[in-house]
Amino acid sequence: MALEISSLIEDLQERILPLQARLFPRQVLLELRDDGIQGQVFADGSPGKVRFDALLPPFTCRNGVPLEREPIGDLIGDLMVRDNLMEAFVMAALPPAAAAWRVIEWPAGLAVPDDPIQAVRELDPVSLRLPFSLSEAVIDIKPIAGSGTKAMLAASSRELVDSWIEVFNHAGARLERLAPAQSCEFLALCAHLEGVSSRDLVLLLTPGPSTTRLLMVRDGTPRFERSVAAAGHQLLEEVARSVAFYRRMDPEVRAVRLLLAAPMAEADALAARLGVQPELIHSTPFDSLVIEGLAVAELEP
């Protein structure tokens, strides 16, 4: 009798899980990187207690491309099973190197197209200088607040996106969205740019194990992005040279603001070199700007 009751309970639990998933949907917000995976559970408009941060084995992902799809899928699947999340919907941000971004501007005096993605496909592809065919690209477009006619375009090749879909299929995850990291990061960063002068050059540094990502924003518009050294004197030199280069190209810049996405040992040295005071961005209760941007996008109508 005990065995029969136990079997009935297990069967009931298996039947209830899909029903719970439909009635009380949970999302998993994943930030994919070449060297690891970071994630948070998202439910009822806020992140839950379940978090995970796992390193990827070397050479499984490079330049945003999942070279070893099954091991990456196994890792994601193991994390989802461990925390009983197989019924959750997954929103994932691609590694930064998986997408290329551009700022586009719609013709003055004309309304923003009803279908901006199709309108972009009709543009002269040479003008965008994307490293893949525009006709086959997967495109994401986010309006730039306050500009009226400008938008941030981020795109990935269809082949690369299909590779990541295979990863999540192997994991057995319920993938609902793949988004460019740049779109997510900028969406979250906008909230931290309120009150910044249009003539201030904002630097956002996002440190990583092997490189640091540098993003420059002016007048609410992303202008320039590159990878610089992860630490040390080389990091200082590359950031300083990048700032000097941009200021030569844009002489209207009045001052520099330095934002750090995470604490950096070189913060004081950067402050002295650039003559600015570093500001540490707090994405609390989210673990990163990218994950915060995924959540913001999920809550948008």
Contacts in CASP RR format, 6 or more apart in sequence:
PFRMAT RR
TARGET T0000
AUTHOR 0000-0000-0000
METHOD contacts of the structure
MODEL  1
MALEISSLIEDLQERILPLQARLFPRQVLLELRDDGIQGQVFADGSPGKV
RFDALLPPFTCRNGVPLEREPIGDLIGDLMVRDNLMEAFVMAALPPAAAA
WRVIEWPAGLAVPDDPIQAVRELDPVSLRLPFSLSEAVIDIKPIAGSGTK
AMLAASSRELVDSWIEVFNHAGARLERLAPAQSCEFLALCAHLEGVSSRD
LVLLLTPGPSTTRLLMVRDGTPRFERSVAAAGHQLLEEVARSVAFYRRMD
PEVRAVRLLLAAPMAEADALAARLGVQPELIHSTPFDSLVIEGLAVAELE
P
17 87 0 8 1.000
18 87 0 8 1.000
20 87 0 8 1.000
21 87 0 8 1.000
21 88 0 8 1.000
24 43 0 8 1.000
25 43 0 8 1.000
25 88 0 8 1.000
25 89 0 8 1.000
26 41 0 8 1.000
26 42 0 8 1.000
26 43 0 8 1.000
26 85 0 8 1.000
26 87 0 8 1.000
26 88 0 8 1.000
26 89 0 8 1.000
27 41 0 8 1.000
27 42 0 8 1.000
27 43 0 8 1.000
27 88 0 8 1.000
27 89 0 8 1.000
27 90 0 8 1.000
27 91 0 8 1.000
27 176 0 8 1.000
27 298 0 8 1.000
28 39 0 8 1.000
28 40 0 8 1.000
28 41 0 8 1.000
28 42 0 8 1.000
28 80 0 8 1.000
28 85 0 8 1.000
28 88 0 8 1.000
28 89 0 8 1.000
28 90 0 8 1.000
28 91 0 8 1.000
28 173 0 8 1.000
29 39 0 8 1.000
29 40 0 8 1.000
29 41 0 8 1.000
29 42 0 8 1.000
29 47 0 8 1.000
29 91 0 8 1.000
29 92 0 8 1.000
29 291 0 8 1.000
29 294 0 8 1.000
29 295 0 8 1.000
29 298 0 8 1.000
30 37 0 8 1.000
30 38 0 8 1.000
30 39 0 8 1.000
30 76 0 8 1.000
30 90 0 8 1.000
30 91 0 8 1.000
30 92 0 8 1.000
30 93 0 8 1.000
30 294 0 8 1.000
31 37 0 8 1.000
31 38 0 8 1.000
31 39 0 8 1.000
31 92 0 8 1.000
31 93 0 8 1.000
31 181 0 8 1.000
31 287 0 8 1.000
31 288 0 8 1.000
31 290 0 8 1.000
31 291 0 8 1.000
31 294 0 8 1.000
32 61 0 8 1.000
32 64 0 8 1.000
32 92 0 8 1.000
32 93 0 8 1.000
32 94 0 8 1.000
32 95 0 8 1.000
32 98 0 8 1.000
32 164 0 8 1.000
32 181 0 8 1.000
33 56 0 8 1.000
33 61 0 8 1.000
33 95 0 8 1.000
33 96 0 8 1.000
34 56 0 8 1.000
34 61 0 8 1.000
34 62 0 8 1.000
34 63 0 8 1.000
34 64 0 8 1.000
34 95 0 8 1.000
34 97 0 8 1.000
34 210 0 8 1.000
35 55 0 8 1.000
35 56 0 8 1.000
35 61 0 8 1.000
35 208 0 8 1.000
35 209 0 8 1.000
35 210 0 8 1.000
36 53 0 8 1.000
36 54 0 8 1.000
36 55 0 8 1.000
36 56 0 8 1.000
36 61 0 8 1.000
37 52 0 8 1.000
37 53 0 8 1.000
37 54 0 8 1.000
37 56 0 8 1.000
37 75 0 8 1.000
37 76 0 8 1.000
37 79 0 8 1.000
38 52 0 8 1.000
38 53 0 8 1.000
38 287 0 8 1.000
38 288 0 8 1.000
38 291 0 8 1.000
39 51 0 8 1.000
39 52 0 8 1.000
39 53 0 8 1.000
39 287 0 8 1.000
39 291 0 8 1.000
40 47 0 8 1.000
40 48 0 8 1.000
40 50 0 8 1.000
40 51 0 8 1.000
40 286 0 8 1.000
40 287 0 8 1.000
40 291 0 8 1.000
41 47 0 8 1.000
41 48 0 8 1.000
41 49 0 8 1.000
41 50 0 8 1.000
41 51 0 8 1.000
41 83 0 8 1.000
41 85 0 8 1.000
41 88 0 8 1.000
42 48 0 8 1.000
42 91 0 8 1.000
42 295 0 8 1.000
42 298 0 8 1.000
45 295 0 8 1.000
45 299 0 8 1.000
46 285 0 8 1.000
47 285 0 8 1.000
47 286 0 8 1.000
47 291 0 8 1.000
47 295 0 8 1.000
50 83 0 8 1.000
50 85 0 8 1.000
51 287 0 8 1.000
52 79 0 8 1.000
52 82 0 8 1.000
52 83 0 8 1.000
53 287 0 8 1.000
54 75 0 8 1.000
54 79 0 8 1.000
56 71 0 8 1.000
56 72 0 8 1.000
56 75 0 8 1.000
57 68 0 8 1.000
57 71 0 8 1.000
59 67 0 8 1.000
59 68 0 8 1.000
60 66 0 8 1.000
60 67 0 8 1.000
60 68 0 8 1.000
60 71 0 8 1.000
60 72 0 8 1.000
61 67 0 8 1.000
61 68 0 8 1.000
61 72 0 8 1.000
61 95 0 8 1.000
63 95 0 8 1.000
63 97 0 8 1.000
63 98 0 8 1.000
64 94 0 8 1.000
64 95 0 8 1.000
64 96 0 8 1.000
64 97 0 8 1.000
64 98 0 8 1.000
64 160 0 8 1.000
65 98 0 8 1.000
65 160 0 8 1.000
65 163 0 8 1.000
66 72 0 8 1.000
66 163 0 8 1.000
66 164 0 8 1.000
66 166 0 8 1.000
66 167 0 8 1.000
69 163 0 8 1.000
69 166 0 8 1.000
69 167 0 8 1.000
69 170 0 8 1.000
70 170 0 8 1.000
72 167 0 8 1.000
73 167 0 8 1.000
73 168 0 8 1.000
73 170 0 8 1.000
73 171 0 8 1.000
74 170 0 8 1.000
74 171 0 8 1.000
76 167 0 8 1.000
76 168 0 8 1.000
76 171 0 8 1.000
76 173 0 8 1.000
77 86 0 8 1.000
77 171 0 8 1.000
77 172 0 8 1.000
77 173 0 8 1.000
79 85 0 8 1.000
80 86 0 8 1.000
80 88 0 8 1.000
80 171 0 8 1.000
80 172 0 8 1.000
80 173 0 8 1.000
86 172 0 8 1.000
86 173 0 8 1.000
86 174 0 8 1.000
87 174 0 8 1.000
88 174 0 8 1.000
89 174 0 8 1.000
89 175 0 8 1.000
89 176 0 8 1.000
90 168 0 8 1.000
90 173 0 8 1.000
90 174 0 8 1.000
90 175 0 8 1.000
90 176 0 8 1.000
90 177 0 8 1.000
91 176 0 8 1.000
91 177 0 8 1.000
91 179 0 8 1.000
91 294 0 8 1.000
91 297 0 8 1.000
91 298 0 8 1.000
92 164 0 8 1.000
92 168 0 8 1.000
92 175 0 8 1.000
92 177 0 8 1.000
92 178 0 8 1.000
92 179 0 8 1.000
92 294 0 8 1.000
93 178 0 8 1.000
93 179 0 8 1.000
93 180 0 8 1.000
93 181 0 8 1.000
93 184 0 8 1.000
93 290 0 8 1.000
93 291 0 8 1.000
93 294 0 8 1.000
94 156 0 8 1.000
94 160 0 8 1.000
94 161 0 8 1.000
94 164 0 8 1.000
94 178 0 8 1.000
94 179 0 8 1.000
94 180 0 8 1.000
94 181 0 8 1.000
95 181 0 8 1.000
96 181 0 8 1.000
96 182 0 8 1.000
96 213 0 8 1.000
98 156 0 8 1.000
98 160 0 8 1.000
98 164 0 8 1.000
98 180 0 8 1.000
98 181 0 8 1.000
99 140 0 8 1.000
99 154 0 8 1.000
99 155 0 8 1.000
99 156 0 8 1.000
99 180 0 8 1.000
99 181 0 8 1.000
99 182 0 8 1.000
99 183 0 8 1.000
100 130 0 8 1.000
100 131 0 8 1.000
100 132 0 8 1.000
100 154 0 8 1.000
100 155 0 8 1.000
100 156 0 8 1.000
101 152 0 8 1.000
101 153 0 8 1.000
101 154 0 8 1.000
101 155 0 8 1.000
101 180 0 8 1.000
101 182 0 8 1.000
101 183 0 8 1.000
101 222 0 8 1.000
101 225 0 8 1.000
102 128 0 8 1.000
102 129 0 8 1.000
102 130 0 8 1.000
102 152 0 8 1.000
102 153 0 8 1.000
103 144 0 8 1.000
103 150 0 8 1.000
103 151 0 8 1.000
103 152 0 8 1.000
103 153 0 8 1.000
103 221 0 8 1.000
103 222 0 8 1.000
103 223 0 8 1.000
104 120 0 8 1.000
104 123 0 8 1.000
104 128 0 8 1.000
104 141 0 8 1.000
104 150 0 8 1.000
104 151 0 8 1.000
104 152 0 8 1.000
104 153 0 8 1.000
105 147 0 8 1.000
105 149 0 8 1.000
105 150 0 8 1.000
105 151 0 8 1.000
106 112 0 8 1.000
106 113 0 8 1.000
106 119 0 8 1.000
106 149 0 8 1.000
106 150 0 8 1.000
106 151 0 8 1.000
107 149 0 8 1.000
108 149 0 8 1.000
109 149 0 8 1.000
112 143 0 8 1.000
112 148 0 8 1.000
112 149 0 8 1.000
112 151 0 8 1.000
113 119 0 8 1.000
116 141 0 8 1.000
116 151 0 8 1.000
117 139 0 8 1.000
117 141 0 8 1.000
120 134 0 8 1.000
120 139 0 8 1.000
120 141 0 8 1.000
120 153 0 8 1.000
121 134 0 8 1.000
121 135 0 8 1.000
121 139 0 8 1.000
123 134 0 8 1.000
125 133 0 8 1.000
125 134 0 8 1.000
125 135 0 8 1.000
128 134 0 8 1.000
128 153 0 8 1.000
130 137 0 8 1.000
130 155 0 8 1.000
132 155 0 8 1.000
132 156 0 8 1.000
132 157 0 8 1.000
133 157 0 8 1.000
134 155 0 8 1.000
136 157 0 8 1.000
136 158 0 8 1.000
136 159 0 8 1.000
137 155 0 8 1.000
137 156 0 8 1.000
137 157 0 8 1.000
137 158 0 8 1.000
138 155 0 8 1.000
138 156 0 8 1.000
138 157 0 8 1.000
138 158 0 8 1.000
138 161 0 8 1.000
138 178 0 8 1.000
139 153 0 8 1.000
139 154 0 8 1.000
139 155 0 8 1.000
140 153 0 8 1.000
140 154 0 8 1.000
140 155 0 8 1.000
140 179 0 8 1.000
140 180 0 8 1.000
140 183 0 8 1.000
141 151 0 8 1.000
141 152 0 8 1.000
141 153 0 8 1.000
141 154 0 8 1.000
142 151 0 8 1.000
142 152 0 8 1.000
142 154 0 8 1.000
142 183 0 8 1.000
142 186 0 8 1.000
142 187 0 8 1.000
143 150 0 8 1.000
143 151 0 8 1.000
144 150 0 8 1.000
144 151 0 8 1.000
144 152 0 8 1.000
144 220 0 8 1.000
144 221 0 8 1.000
145 190 0 8 1.000
145 220 0 8 1.000
146 220 0 8 1.000
147 220 0 8 1.000
147 221 0 8 1.000
150 221 0 8 1.000
152 182 0 8 1.000
152 183 0 8 1.000
152 186 0 8 1.000
152 222 0 8 1.000
154 180 0 8 1.000
154 182 0 8 1.000
154 183 0 8 1.000
155 180 0 8 1.000
156 180 0 8 1.000
161 178 0 8 1.000
164 178 0 8 1.000
165 175 0 8 1.000
165 178 0 8 1.000
168 175 0 8 1.000
169 175 0 8 1.000
177 297 0 8 1.000
177 298 0 8 1.000
179 294 0 8 1.000
179 297 0 8 1.000
181 290 0 8 1.000
182 222 0 8 1.000
182 225 0 8 1.000
183 297 0 8 1.000
184 289 0 8 1.000
184 290 0 8 1.000
184 291 0 8 1.000
184 292 0 8 1.000
184 293 0 8 1.000
184 294 0 8 1.000
184 297 0 8 1.000
185 204 0 8 1.000
185 206 0 8 1.000
185 215 0 8 1.000
185 289 0 8 1.000
185 290 0 8 1.000
185 293 0 8 1.000
186 215 0 8 1.000
186 217 0 8 1.000
186 222 0 8 1.000
187 293 0 8 1.000
187 296 0 8 1.000
187 297 0 8 1.000
188 283 0 8 1.000
188 286 0 8 1.000
188 289 0 8 1.000
188 290 0 8 1.000
188 292 0 8 1.000
188 293 0 8 1.000
188 296 0 8 1.000
189 204 0 8 1.000
189 215 0 8 1.000
189 217 0 8 1.000
189 259 0 8 1.000
189 281 0 8 1.000
189 289 0 8 1.000
190 220 0 8 1.000
192 259 0 8 1.000
192 281 0 8 1.000
193 202 0 8 1.000
193 217 0 8 1.000
193 220 0 8 1.000
196 202 0 8 1.000
196 220 0 8 1.000
196 257 0 8 1.000
197 254 0 8 1.000
197 255 0 8 1.000
198 218 0 8 1.000
198 219 0 8 1.000
198 220 0 8 1.000
199 218 0 8 1.000
199 219 0 8 1.000
199 252 0 8 1.000
199 253 0 8 1.000
199 254 0 8 1.000
199 255 0 8 1.000
200 218 0 8 1.000
200 253 0 8 1.000
200 254 0 8 1.000
200 255 0 8 1.000
200 256 0 8 1.000
200 257 0 8 1.000
201 216 0 8 1.000
201 217 0 8 1.000
201 218 0 8 1.000
201 243 0 8 1.000
201 246 0 8 1.000
201 247 0 8 1.000
201 250 0 8 1.000
201 253 0 8 1.000
201 255 0 8 1.000
201 256 0 8 1.000
201 257 0 8 1.000
202 216 0 8 1.000
202 217 0 8 1.000
202 218 0 8 1.000
202 220 0 8 1.000
202 256 0 8 1.000
202 257 0 8 1.000
202 259 0 8 1.000
203 214 0 8 1.000
203 215 0 8 1.000
203 216 0 8 1.000
203 239 0 8 1.000
203 243 0 8 1.000
203 256 0 8 1.000
203 257 0 8 1.000
203 258 0 8 1.000
203 259 0 8 1.000
203 274 0 8 1.000
204 213 0 8 1.000
204 214 0 8 1.000
204 215 0 8 1.000
204 216 0 8 1.000
204 217 0 8 1.000
204 259 0 8 1.000
204 260 0 8 1.000
204 261 0 8 1.000
204 281 0 8 1.000
205 212 0 8 1.000
205 213 0 8 1.000
205 214 0 8 1.000
205 239 0 8 1.000
205 258 0 8 1.000
205 259 0 8 1.000
205 260 0 8 1.000
205 261 0 8 1.000
205 264 0 8 1.000
205 270 0 8 1.000
206 212 0 8 1.000
206 213 0 8 1.000
206 215 0 8 1.000
206 261 0 8 1.000
206 262 0 8 1.000
206 289 0 8 1.000
207 230 0 8 1.000
207 231 0 8 1.000
207 260 0 8 1.000
207 261 0 8 1.000
207 262 0 8 1.000
207 264 0 8 1.000
208 230 0 8 1.000
209 230 0 8 1.000
210 230 0 8 1.000
211 227 0 8 1.000
211 228 0 8 1.000
211 229 0 8 1.000
211 230 0 8 1.000
212 227 0 8 1.000
212 228 0 8 1.000
212 229 0 8 1.000
212 230 0 8 1.000
212 231 0 8 1.000
212 235 0 8 1.000
212 264 0 8 1.000
213 225 0 8 1.000
213 226 0 8 1.000
213 227 0 8 1.000
213 228 0 8 1.000
214 225 0 8 1.000
214 226 0 8 1.000
214 227 0 8 1.000
214 228 0 8 1.000
214 238 0 8 1.000
214 239 0 8 1.000
214 242 0 8 1.000
215 222 0 8 1.000
215 224 0 8 1.000
215 225 0 8 1.000
216 222 0 8 1.000
216 223 0 8 1.000
216 224 0 8 1.000
216 225 0 8 1.000
216 242 0 8 1.000
216 246 0 8 1.000
217 223 0 8 1.000
218 250 0 8 1.000
218 253 0 8 1.000
223 246 0 8 1.000
223 250 0 8 1.000
224 242 0 8 1.000
224 246 0 8 1.000
226 242 0 8 1.000
228 234 0 8 1.000
228 235 0 8 1.000
228 238 0 8 1.000
228 239 0 8 1.000
228 242 0 8 1.000
229 235 0 8 1.000
229 238 0 8 1.000
231 264 0 8 1.000
231 265 0 8 1.000
231 266 0 8 1.000
232 265 0 8 1.000
232 266 0 8 1.000
232 269 0 8 1.000
235 266 0 8 1.000
235 270 0 8 1.000
236 266 0 8 1.000
236 269 0 8 1.000
236 270 0 8 1.000
236 273 0 8 1.000
239 270 0 8 1.000
239 273 0 8 1.000
239 274 0 8 1.000
240 273 0 8 1.000
240 274 0 8 1.000
243 256 0 8 1.000
243 274 0 8 1.000
246 253 0 8 1.000
247 253 0 8 1.000
255 276 0 8 1.000
256 274 0 8 1.000
256 275 0 8 1.000
256 276 0 8 1.000
257 276 0 8 1.000
257 279 0 8 1.000
258 270 0 8 1.000
258 271 0 8 1.000
258 274 0 8 1.000
258 276 0 8 1.000
258 277 0 8 1.000
258 278 0 8 1.000
258 279 0 8 1.000
259 278 0 8 1.000
259 279 0 8 1.000
259 280 0 8 1.000
259 281 0 8 1.000
260 267 0 8 1.000
260 278 0 8 1.000
260 279 0 8 1.000
260 280 0 8 1.000
260 281 0 8 1.000
261 281 0 8 1.000
261 283 0 8 1.000
261 288 0 8 1.000
261 289 0 8 1.000
262 280 0 8 1.000
262 288 0 8 1.000
263 280 0 8 1.000
264 270 0 8 1.000
264 278 0 8 1.000
267 278 0 8 1.000
268 278 0 8 1.000
270 276 0 8 1.000
270 278 0 8 1.000
271 277 0 8 1.000
271 278 0 8 1.000
281 289 0 8 1.000
283 289 0 8 1.000
283 291 0 8 1.000
283 292 0 8 1.000
286 292 0 8 1.000
286 293 0 8 1.000
286 295 0 8 1.000
END
